């Protein structure tokens, strides 16, 4: 155990976050995502929902706000589908940690899969919300 590290961050996940450099990407995957078949590195956070994990990660991990889209989301394939309600929660969490407005990029399912295969790591969660998958691009530590 360490002080200041949220308990939802496992030793394996902490190691991954520490290893990542500027511009590396990490996927936070919902329970339906094919994490094992897409991952170069896989960490499991089964039983945890994605919003508390996102909040814990953003307390340690800067987003690459110099990029147009430091966050990518998987959009629904259904025409006219409503925006997933979990995205509103993501926006609230991100606004809590980022001074600048962060824009989301929306990828189709197969575009998202291809981007995920290039990511430094995939974190498999127990999140049951549909279209809850996201990719974060790591920024730089300035202090």
C-alpha positions in Angstrom: 0.0 0.0 0.0 1.1 3.6 -0.7 -0.3 6.9 0.5 -2.2 8.9 -2.1 -2.8 6.1 -4.5 -6.5 5.3 -4.8 -7.2 1.7 -3.9 -8.9 1.0 -7.2 -5.5 1.4 -8.9 -3.9 -2.0 -8.7 -0.1 -2.4 -8.6 -0.2 -3.7 -12.2 -2.2 -0.6 -13.4 0.1 1.7 -11.5 3.1 0.2 -13.2 1.5 0.6 -16.6 0.7 4.3 -15.9 4.3 4.9 -14.7 5.7 3.2 -17.8 3.7 5.2 -20.3 5.2 8.2 -22.0 3.9 11.4 -23.7 1.5 10.4 -26.4 1.0 6.8 -25.3 -2.6 5.7 -25.2 -4.5 3.6 -22.7 -7.9 2.0 -23.3 -10.5 1.8 -20.5 -12.7 -1.0 -21.7 -16.2 -2.0 -20.7 -17.1 -5.6 -19.9 -18.1 -6.4 -23.5 -14.9 -5.2 -25.1 -12.6 -7.9 -26.6 -9.7 -6.7 -24.4 -7.6 -9.9 -24.5 -7.6 -10.2 -28.2 -6.8 -6.5 -28.8 -4.2 -5.9 -26.0 -0.5 -5.6 -26.2 -0.6 -5.3 -22.4 -3.7 -6.2 -20.4 -4.6 -5.2 -16.8 -7.8 -6.5 -15.2 -10.1 -4.4 -13.1 -13.0 -6.7 -13.1 -15.8 -5.8 -10.7 -15.0 -2.1 -11.1 -17.1 0.4 -13.0 -15.4 2.7 -15.4 -16.2 6.2 -14.0 -14.5 5.6 -10.6 -11.5 4.1 -12.4 -11.4 7.1 -14.8 -11.5 9.5 -11.8 -8.6 7.7 -10.1 -6.5 7.6 -13.2 -7.0 11.3 -14.0 -5.8 12.1 -10.5 -2.4 10.6 -11.5 -2.3 10.9 -15.3 -2.3 14.1 -17.4 -4.2 14.2 -20.7 -2.4 15.4 -23.8 -4.4 18.6 -24.1 -2.1 19.8 -26.8 -3.9 17.3 -29.1 -7.2 18.1 -30.7 -8.7 14.9 -29.3 -6.9 13.4 -26.2 -10.0 11.2 -25.6 -11.6 8.8 -28.0 -15.0 7.2 -27.5 -16.7 4.3 -29.3 -19.9 5.6 -30.9 -23.0 3.6 -31.4 -23.5 1.9 -34.7 -27.3 2.4 -34.5 -28.4 5.4 -36.6 -30.1 8.0 -34.5 -29.0 6.4 -31.3 -28.9 8.7 -28.2 -25.6 9.6 -26.7 -24.8 7.0 -23.9 -25.7 8.5 -20.5 -22.2 7.4 -19.2 -20.6 10.0 -21.5 -22.2 12.8 -19.4 -20.5 11.3 -16.3 -17.2 11.1 -18.2 -17.5 14.8 -19.1 -18.1 15.7 -15.4 -15.0 13.8 -14.3 -12.8 15.2 -17.0 -13.9 18.8 -16.2 -13.0 18.2 -12.6 -9.3 17.4 -13.6 -8.7 19.5 -16.7 -8.5 23.3 -16.8 -9.0 23.4 -20.6 -12.0 22.1 -22.4 -11.3 18.6 -23.7 -13.0 17.5 -26.9 -13.9 13.9 -27.6 -13.3 12.1 -30.8 -16.0 9.5 -31.8 -14.9 6.3 -33.5 -16.9 3.6 -35.0 -16.6 0.2 -33.4 -14.1 -1.2 -35.8 -12.1 2.1 -35.9 -12.0 1.9 -32.1 -10.8 -1.7 -32.2 -8.0 -0.8 -34.6 -6.9 2.1 -32.4 -7.1 0.0 -29.3 -4.7 -2.6 -30.9 -2.1 0.2 -31.1 -2.6 1.4 -27.5 0.1 0.9 -24.9 -2.3 -1.1 -22.7 -6.0 -2.0 -22.3 -7.6 -2.0 -18.9 -10.6 -4.4 -18.7 -13.3 -3.3 -16.3 -16.6 -4.7 -15.2 -18.5 -1.7 -16.7 -21.9 -2.9 -18.1 -22.9 0.4 -19.8 -23.0 0.1 -23.5 -20.5 2.1 -25.5 -18.5 3.0 -22.4 -15.1 2.3 -23.9 -12.6 5.1 -24.1 -9.0 5.8 -25.0 -6.9 8.3 -23.2 -3.8 9.9 -24.6 -1.1 10.7 -22.0 0.2 14.2 -21.7 3.2 15.6 -19.9 3.9 16.2 -16.2 4.9 19.8 -15.7 5.3 20.1 -11.9 
